[in-house]
Amino acid sequence: MSFALIQKVNDEQRKAAVVDAKSGDTVRVHQKIKEGNKERIQIFEGVVIRVDRAKSHTARITVRKIASGVGVEKSFLLHSPLVEKIEITRRSKVRRNFLSYLRKRSGKSARLKAVKFDREGVNDLSDPHAEAEAARLKEEAKAAAEAKAAEKAAEEAELAAKQAEVEARHAES
């Protein structure tokens, strides 16, 4: 198989826009969970302790939280269809990519110093270029539908004229 073919498949599976989560961020990951025939959204909130392959289609974050006094870590593939969305709720100042030292710490020593950031700006995934393209396509579809409707109306008018002509012939005879 050629590299171009593999690259094409990878790009198709990739999400258009993903939140730029960094180590030290506190995030809320909305994940789809299937139980039998029912589907629901489960939220996992914790600190990102690891970011792997951020620019790849296999980008992954590892999120850690303390649940009932026990540390729980979960890895999420950013481009997975099971990950509905990721919200960054807090940014912290960290000086390394892998925060594995937080596993050994608890209480006040596990705290990270928060920094101010634009929460709405970071979590907004709208792409103005893609939105403009979608609006243009919508306008083209609307124009095509109007042209088709006008063509159909012209056909109906032609059929009505033919019908009137046939009725007039029958009335003469």
N, C-alpha and C positions, 0 to 999 in steps of 0.2 A: 504494500500500500504506500502511496505517495504521501509525503509530508503535507502537501496542500490539501489533500482529502481529509486527513486527520485534523488539520487546522480548521477546516470548514465545519466539521462535525462539532468540534470543541466550541467554535464561535456560536453555533446554533443553540447549544445548551446553556450558553452564558446569559445571565440577566442583563438587561439594558443598563440599569443603574443600580449600584450597590453603595450603601453607606460606607464611608471610609473610617472603619473602626481601627483604633490603635491600641497598643498595650497601655493599660492603666485606665482605659475608659470603663465606665459603668454602663452596661447596655441592658436593654430588654429585648430578648429574642422571642418573636412570636412564631411558634412552630406548629405545623399541622400534625395532629395525632389521630390515627385511625384505630378505633376500637370496634371490632366486628364490622357492621355496616354503617356505623356512625362516624362522623368526622368532627373534630373540634380543634380549637386553637389553644395551645398551652403556652404560657409566658414563663420564660426562665430569665431571671434578673441577677446579674452578678458582674464581677470585674473581669475584663479581658486580660488574661495572663500570658497569652501567646497569640501571635499572628503569623501564619505561614503562607507563603506564596501569594502575597497580596494582589498582584497584577494578573495572576493565572486564573484559568477557569476552575481550578481545584483549590481556590483560596479558602482558607479555613481559620476560624478563631476558636480559641479555647476559653471558656467562661467558667469562673469559679465563684461559688457562693457558699455560705455557711447555712445549713438547714438543720435545725434541732441540735446545734452544737457539733455537727459533723460536716466536714468540707466536702462539697460535691462539685465535680468538674464535668463539663460537657463540651464536646467539640461540635461545631456547626460548620458545614460547608456553605459558604456565602451564596453560591449560585445554585444551591439545591432547591428543587420545587417545593420541598417540605418546609423550607424557611420562608414564612410569609413576609415578615419584615423585621428589621433591626433598628431599634431606636437608641440613640446615645443620650443618656440622661445626665451624665457627669463626665468631665474630663479631668485627668489628674496629671501632675508633673512627674514623669518617670524618665530615667536615664538609660534604660535598657529595653530590649525587645521582649525577652523572655523573663517574666516575673515569677520564676519558680521558687524564689526565696519566700514568697508569701505563703507557701504551703507549710512552712515550719513555724510561721508566726500566727498569733491569735491576739485578739483584743486590740489595745491601742497601738501596739507595735506593727499591726497589719494595716494601719490606716495609711492612705495616700493623700498628699496635699492637692486640693482641688485648684483648678485654674478656670478663669472665666472664658466662656466661648459662646458663640452664636448658636443656640440650640436649634432654632427653627431653620437656620441656614444650613446647618450640618445634616439635619434629618430630612430636608427637602430634596426629593429625588427627581423633581421635574426637570426636563431637558428642553429648553426653549426651541432649539433647532428641531428636535423630534416633534414637539407640539406644532410648530409652524408647518412641518411636512405633513402631519396628520390633518391639519386644517385645510391645506392645499388639496390633499387627496379627497377630503370630504366635499370641498367645493366642486372638484372635477366630477365626482360621482353625482352631485346634485344637478350639475349642468347636463350630464349625460341622461339622467332620469327625466329632466324637463324636455330634452330633445326627443327622447323616446315617447313621452306623453304627447308632444305636439305631432309626431309622426302618426301615432295611433289615432289621434283626433282627426287628422287629415284623411286617414283610411276610412274612419267611420263616416265622415262627411261624404266621401266618394261613394261608399256603399249606400248611404241614405239617398243620394242623388240618383243612383242606379235603381233603387227600389221605387222611388217616386216616378221615374221614367217607365218602369214596368207597370206600375199601377195605372198610369195614364194610358198606356197602350191597351190594357184590359178594359178600361172604362170606355174607350172608343169602340171596341168590338162587342 
